[in-house]
Amino acid sequence: MSEKTIAQAVTEALDYKLKTDEKTLIFGEDVGVNGGVFRITDGLQAKYGDKRVLDTPLAESGILGLAIGLAAEGFRPIPEIQFLSFILEGFDAVYSQLARFRYRSGNTRNMAVTIRSTFGGPVHTPELHSDSLDGILAQIPGLRVVIPSNPYDAKGLLISSIESNDPVIFLEHLRMYRSIKGEVPDEGYRVPLDKASVVREGTDISIITYGLMVHYSLKAAEQLEKEGISVEVVDLRTISPVDMETIISSVKKTGRVIVVQESQRQAGVAGQLLSEISERAFMYLDAPVGRVTSPDTTFSFGLAEEYWLPTPADIVNKVKEVYDF
């Protein structure tokens, strides 16, 4: 057990699966010799060879098509898409093939593919490098979408994702790669997919969130505690499928809820969750539900990111609005 960043935890998970399962392969743009644009795969090609960790051309449709073919033949490919927006260049492979292959084959073939990609701000990237497409991906049946918020979960969830027989989109937040640290076991372990985590207990209001917004919500909760408001924070970890059991249990306990997401308000995870909560737990609510999101505009250019993205102050204000209803 030692303190690691999320970036280090992801590297360890990849190293562990390459070492323990010869059917795993990593490929993508610059993942081999250069170790990836964020050096997550640094040293893995030297350790396991260029047949297990290989560079590809800059062609997302080819990367994802290769993953489908390998999975159909029994491999467990781990393709990397450098930035999440670029997955749109190969979206047909994800939506039309990967997500429905088990259904189409009459449950005779698995698609054990784990697509790693990055997203999120504020990190002052060029256009199309920080966009959150989680709402689009979460709507696709047959596809898991996993977003860890800390190093321990990152390693355990990635190992579980790679071992899953169904396709997973594993999203790594750019801002958290090296800014969030935590204790991580040196050996391999699993964190269950499809299971949320209550990362802070509270009694007055629930915040349901994921990714970087977990840390913003925890920061807001600390401030609100000083003002006499007890906040429970639930980290989704998997946004599709969602662990509604944990969410509803929290809402029944506190009687108030807001959902916080980094992406735009329209058609997002937050709206879906609030609809589910209203349907399943309406009689337990003491106040209207609330949400904090980015505005329904194109992701901001670098200099305005801090104003465009949700902040801990935005979360504090929304909690007070719901709490004081």
Buried (B, 14 or more C-beta within 10 A) or exposed (E): EEEBBBBBBBBBBBBBBBEEEEEBBBBBBBBBEEBBBBEBBBEBBEEBEEEBBBBBEEEBBBBBBBBBEBBBEEBBBBBBBBBBBBBBBBBEBBBEBBBBBBEBEEEEBBBBBBBBBBBBBBBEBEEEBBBBBBBBBBBBEBBBBBBBBBBBBBBBBBBBBBBBEBBBBBBBBBBBBEBBBBEBBEEBBEBEBBBBBBBBEBEBBBBBBBBBBBBBBBBBBEBBBEEEBBBBBBBBBBBBEBBBEBBBBBBBBBBBBBBBBBBBBEBBBBBBBBEBBEEBBEEBBEBEBBBBBBEEEEBBEBEEBEEBBBBBEBBBEBBBEBBEE
